[in-house]
Amino acid sequence: MMFGDLLEIMIRDPATIHRALELVIVARHLERAADHITSIGERVIYMVTSELRELNL
């Protein structure tokens, strides 16, 4: 959703392309960080309960 919004802004105002692309990169990094945090949570649950649970629904 965010990428589509940024793409629309870039099309309307090409002067925003550089800044919008930086936001896309930041969003990608935040998504990767969230994936890593989810993996850590799953491992902690396994260590405490010996139960395999998938937190990424």
N, C-alpha and C positions, 0 to 999 in steps of 0.2 A: 504494500500500500504506500509506504513512504517513498519508494523508488518511483512509482507512477506520479506521485505529487511533484517530486523534484524534477522529473522529466518534463512535466507540463510547464513548470516554472522556467526551466532552461529553454524550452521552445519559445515561450512568450518573451523572455528577456535573455538573449545570449550572453549578456554581461555577467550573469549569475552562474555560468557553467562551472567556472573554477571552484567557487564556493560550494555549489551543489555537489560536485564530485567529491569534494572533501567530506561532506556530510554522508555521502554514500559509503565512503571508506570507513568513517567512524562507526556507522551503523553496522557494517560487516564485522568490525572488530568487537563491538558490543555483543553481537549475536554469537560470535565464537567464544567470548568470555562466558556468556550465559550457558553455552553448551558444556564448557569445562566445569562450571559450578554445578550443573546438574549431574555430571559424571561423578564429581566429588561427593555430592549428596547420596547418590546411589551406592557408592563404595562405603560410605560411613554407615548407611542403613545395613548393608551386608555385614560389615564388621561387627555391628552391635547385635543384630538379630539373626544372622546367617540366612537371611531371606533376600532373594533376588527380586528387586522391584524396579520397574521402569517409571521414572518420574516425568519423563518428557511425553506428555499425553497429546 
